[in-house]
Amino acid sequence: MKIAILGAGAMGCLYAAMLSGRNAVTLYDAVPAVVDAINGHGVICREADGTERTCRIPARLAGDCDGGYDLVILFVKDLFSRSALETNRAVIGPDTLLLSLQNGMGNEEIMREFAEPARILLGTTKHNCVTLAPGHIYHSGAGITHIGSPVENRAAAETVAALFRDAGVDADECDSVRHLLWEKLFVNMTINPLTALLDAPIGALATDPELRAYARALIDEAVRVAAADGEPFNAETVFSGLTETAARLSTGKASMCQDLEEKRRTEIDFINGAVVRLGTRYGIPTPYHSAILHLIHAKENLM
């Protein structure tokens, strides 16, 4: 299959490396230095056991598009989704499947501007990866990739999940992809902004009583919004899972914390901002999420 991946960051490079053995993969990125590095030395992937492999994958500058792709995977930060799709519109043909494996919630609405709902797929991934240098990544943890259609086009989800499995990537097709997106959002809406605001390690959410209390308030609000959105959750179960995750990743640093350190704008509008937007839609107050949204934007403005 012919695959275009928009965004040659850590996760884009990882999936390009994993899928390239059995497919024709091309990476697209807006940063010339990243494109030059990948074309120069390939994608270098270091695994958790210290081994490294190099995959020769063509990279093109955003906008320098050729057409005819069967699958386009969106791996830019959420705040760049619309601009990436607009700049690279030529990669999306009348039969192209468009898949987002991004962090936040709200990309589906943007993707509908570029593809029919039946050709849109959403998913989550358990893989963990960071960039060491342009085109050089560290794959710190592996896991399953869930893929589903928000309009119940199971055949499309099955096609892409089978393609992933054929390339050696653990994947499945799911009928409740929106539930999975909410599950991931619960982690991102708490760990990311709270540790970013305090420049704290992830483990602080498991040990500090003030952070735990605020995280629980965020979850309680979001559970009410999720229920109105048709996805019921038990707040106590969600909170328990969050603290277990924070304890397991205790010394790690959240991606939003890293973004602010590097003076990059964050994905907050697609994380806590998504809860605020949905709360407004369903008439559910979200003061804790609104406060987080304003504080993160204020911190961005001070960079």
Sequence and secondary structure as in RCSB ss.txt:
>XXXX:A:sequence
MKIAILGAGAMGCLYAAMLSGRNAVTLYDAVPAVVDAINGHGVICREADGTERTCRIPARLAGDCDGGYDLVILF
VKDLFSRSALETNRAVIGPDTLLLSLQNGMGNEEIMREFAEPARILLGTTKHNCVTLAPGHIYHSGAGITHIGSP
VENRAAAETVAALFRDAGVDADECDSVRHLLWEKLFVNMTINPLTALLDAPIGALATDPELRAYARALIDEAVRV
AAADGEPFNAETVFSGLTETAARLSTGKASMCQDLEEKRRTEIDFINGAVVRLGTRYGIPTPYHSAILHLIHAKE
NLM
>XXXX:A:secstr
 EEEEE  SHHHHHHHHHHTTTSEEEEEES HHHHHHHHHH EEEEETTS EEEE   EEETT      SEEEE 
S GGGHHHHHHHTGGG  TT EEEE  SSS HHHHHTTTS GGGEEEEEE  EEEEEETTEEEEEE   EEEE T
T  HHHHHHHHHHHHHTT  EEE S HHHHHHHHHHHHHHHHHHHHHHT  TTHHHH HHHHHHHHHHHHHHHHH
HHHTT    HHHHHHHHHHHHHHTTT   HHHHHHHTT   SGGGTHHHHHHHHHHHT   HHHHHHHHHHHHHH
HT 
